[in-house]
Amino acid sequence: MTLLAIETATSEVGVALGAGDVVLASATARPGRRHVETLHPLIAEVTTRAGVALGDLAAVAVDVGPGLFTGLRVGVAAAKALAFALGRPLVALSSTDVLLHAARHAPGAVAVVDLRRGELAWADAPGRLPERGGVEDLVAALSRRAGAALLVGDGALRYAQALSAVAEIGGEEFAAPPVGALARLAGERFATGETVDPFALEPVYLRDADVRINWTTRERDLRAGPGEVA
C-alpha cells in the first residue's frame, strides 16, 4: 500500500510517499508564496525517485489546516483532483495533528500554527479542534496547564520571545508540519478506514482570507464617512 502525502498548510511545501510507517521518498521546499508552482514538480520528483507511478497509489493524503489560506487551497485542490482522477480514497489530517504526531515522543507537546495578523491556532491533543486567539490568549491557556509544555509549529517559533516565558519552544525541525509525519499518520488512518469524500473536503481556515478582511474593513470605513470612526 503506497500513499502520496501532500503538505502545503504553512510556508513549507512537502510531498512524501509512504508505505505503512515507512517513508519511501520525500521532498520539501520553502517557496514563499509560490506553492502551486512548487507542488506539482515535487510530486513528479518524489514519484520518479521512488519509481512509483500515480496509478500505483492506494490513497492520497493532505493536510487540511489550519494554516495559510493560499497554501491550503493549493494542497487541498491538488489532493482532491488526484483522488478523483485516480479513483482513490482521500485521507484528511489537520496540521495540528501532524505536528503532534511528529512530536509524539516529547511530553507536553502543543501544536501552534501561525494564522497571520497576530492570530494563532493551537491544540494539545490529536483529534481536538484547534483553539484560536492571539499570543496573549495562548499564554493564558498555557499558564493554566498542569506540567511543562513544548510548543511546536511556526506559530511557536514566530512568537518565541513571548511564549518562552511559559513554555519550551521546539526547534526548526517543527517549523512546519513534517510531510514524513503526515505520510505515516495518514497510513495509520487509512489502515483503519478513516477516509473522506473528495467532493466534500474543505480546508480548515479558522479565519477569513486577508483579502476578505481588507475588503470588509474598507466597506466599514466607507460607510462611516470622512472623519468618522466605524
C-alpha positions in Angstrom: 0.0 0.0 0.0 1.6 3.2 -1.2 0.2 6.6 -0.2 1.0 10.1 -1.5 1.1 12.8 1.2 0.8 16.5 0.3 1.8 19.2 2.8 1.1 22.9 2.0 -0.5 24.3 5.1 2.3 26.6 6.1 5.3 28.2 4.3 6.8 24.7 3.5 5.6 22.6 0.6 6.2 18.9 1.1 5.5 15.7 -0.8 6.1 12.1 0.5 5.4 8.6 -0.5 4.6 6.3 2.5 4.0 2.6 2.8 2.7 1.8 6.3 5.1 3.5 8.8 7.9 3.7 6.2 8.6 6.9 4.1 9.8 5.7 0.7 10.8 9.2 -0.5 10.1 12.8 0.3 11.0 16.3 -0.7 10.3 19.7 0.8 10.8 23.3 -0.3 10.1 26.8 1.1 8.9 28.7 -1.9 7.5 31.8 -0.3 4.1 32.3 -2.0 4.8 30.0 -4.9 3.0 26.9 -3.5 1.3 26.0 -6.7 4.4 26.3 -8.9 6.4 24.2 -6.4 3.9 21.4 -5.5 3.5 19.6 -8.8 7.2 19.4 -9.7 7.8 18.0 -6.2 5.1 15.3 -6.8 6.9 14.4 -10.1 10.3 14.4 -8.4 9.2 12.1 -5.5 7.3 9.6 -7.6 10.1 9.4 -10.1 12.8 8.9 -7.4 10.8 6.1 -5.8 9.8 4.5 -9.1 6.1 4.7 -8.2 3.5 5.7 -10.8 0.5 7.7 -9.8 -1.7 4.8 -10.9 0.1 2.6 -8.3 -1.1 4.7 -5.4 -3.5 3.2 -2.9 -4.6 6.6 -1.4 -3.9 10.3 -1.3 -3.4 12.3 1.9 -3.4 16.0 2.6 -3.0 18.5 5.4 -6.3 20.5 5.5 -5.2 23.1 8.1 -5.4 25.3 9.9 -2.7 27.3 8.1 -2.1 29.8 5.3 -5.2 30.5 3.1 -3.4 30.1 -0.3 -1.3 27.2 0.7 -4.2 25.2 2.0 -6.2 25.9 -1.2 -3.3 24.6 -3.4 -2.8 21.4 -1.4 -6.4 20.5 -1.0 -7.3 21.2 -4.6 -4.4 19.0 -5.8 -5.3 16.2 -3.4 -8.9 16.3 -4.4 -8.1 16.3 -8.1 -5.7 13.3 -7.8 -8.1 11.3 -5.6 -10.9 11.9 -8.1 -8.9 11.3 -11.2 -7.3 8.1 -9.9 -10.4 6.8 -8.1 -8.5 6.6 -4.8 -9.5 7.2 -1.2 -8.5 10.5 0.4 -7.2 10.9 3.9 -7.5 14.4 5.5 -5.4 15.4 8.5 -5.2 18.6 10.5 -1.9 20.5 10.7 -2.0 20.3 14.5 -2.5 16.5 14.4 0.6 16.2 12.1 2.7 18.4 14.4 1.6 16.5 17.4 2.4 13.2 15.7 5.9 14.4 14.8 6.4 15.4 18.5 4.7 12.4 19.9 7.7 11.3 22.0 8.0 14.7 23.7 5.9 15.1 26.8 3.5 18.1 26.9 3.6 18.9 23.2 1.3 21.7 22.0 1.0 22.4 18.3 0.9 26.1 17.4 0.1 27.3 13.9 0.6 30.9 12.7 -2.6 32.2 11.1 -1.0 35.6 10.5 -2.3 39.0 11.6 -1.4 38.2 15.1 -3.6 35.1 15.4 -2.7 31.6 16.3 -4.3 28.2 16.3 -3.3 25.6 18.9 -4.1 22.1 20.1 -2.6 19.8 22.7 -4.2 16.5 21.8 -4.8 14.7 18.5 -8.3 15.0 17.1 -9.1 18.1 19.1 -10.5 21.1 17.2 -7.8 23.8 17.5 -8.4 26.8 19.6 -7.9 30.2 18.1 -6.7 33.5 19.5 -3.8 35.9 20.0 -0.5 35.4 21.7 -1.9 36.6 25.0 -4.7 34.0 24.8 -2.2 31.2 24.3 -0.1 32.5 27.1 -3.1 32.5 29.4 -4.1 28.9 28.3 -0.6 27.6 28.9 -0.4 29.3 32.3 -3.5 27.2 33.3 -1.9 23.9 32.2 -0.5 21.4 34.7 3.0 20.4 33.8 5.6 21.6 31.3 4.7 22.3 27.7 6.7 22.0 24.5 5.4 24.3 21.7 5.9 23.1 18.1 5.0 24.8 14.8 5.6 28.0 13.0 3.5 30.0 15.5 5.7 28.9 18.4 8.8 30.0 16.5 7.4 33.3 15.4 6.3 34.3 18.9 9.1 32.5 20.7 10.1 35.6 22.7 6.7 36.0 24.3 5.9 32.3 24.6 9.2 31.1 26.0 8.3 32.6 29.4 5.6 29.9 29.9 6.8 27.0 27.7 9.7 25.4 25.9 10.0 26.2 22.2 10.6 23.3 19.8 13.4 23.6 17.1 13.3 24.3 13.4 12.5 20.6 12.7 9.0 21.6 13.8 8.8 24.8 11.9 6.2 23.2 9.6 4.2 20.0 9.8 6.7 17.4 8.6 5.5 15.7 5.5 7.0 12.4 6.6 4.9 12.6 9.8 1.9 13.3 7.6 2.6 10.2 5.5 3.0 8.0 8.5 -0.1 9.2 10.3 -2.2 9.1 7.1 -1.0 5.5 6.7 -2.4 4.6 10.1 -5.7 6.4 9.4 -6.1 4.7 6.0 -5.5 1.3 7.5 -8.4 1.9 9.8 -10.7 3.2 7.1 -10.6 6.8 8.0 -11.1 8.4 4.6 -13.2 11.3 3.4 -15.2 12.1 0.3 -13.1 14.2 -2.1 -16.1 16.2 -3.2 -17.0 17.2 0.4 -13.5 18.0 1.6 -12.8 21.7 2.5 -9.8 23.4 4.0 -9.9 24.4 7.7 -9.0 28.1 7.7 -10.4 29.2 11.1 -10.4 32.8 9.8 -11.2 34.7 6.6 -8.6 35.3 4.0 -6.7 38.6 4.2 -8.4 39.9 1.0 -11.8 39.4 2.6 -10.7 41.0 5.9 -9.3 44.0 3.9 -12.4 44.4 1.9 -14.7 44.2 4.9 -12.6 46.9 6.7 -12.7 49.1 3.5 -16.5 48.8 3.3 -16.9 49.7 7.0 -14.7 52.7 6.6 -16.6 53.9 3.5 -19.9 53.6 5.4 -18.5 55.6 8.3 -17.7 58.5 6.0 -14.8 61.0 6.1 -13.6 61.9 9.5 -15.8 59.3 11.3 -14.7 56.2 13.1 -16.6 53.0 12.4 
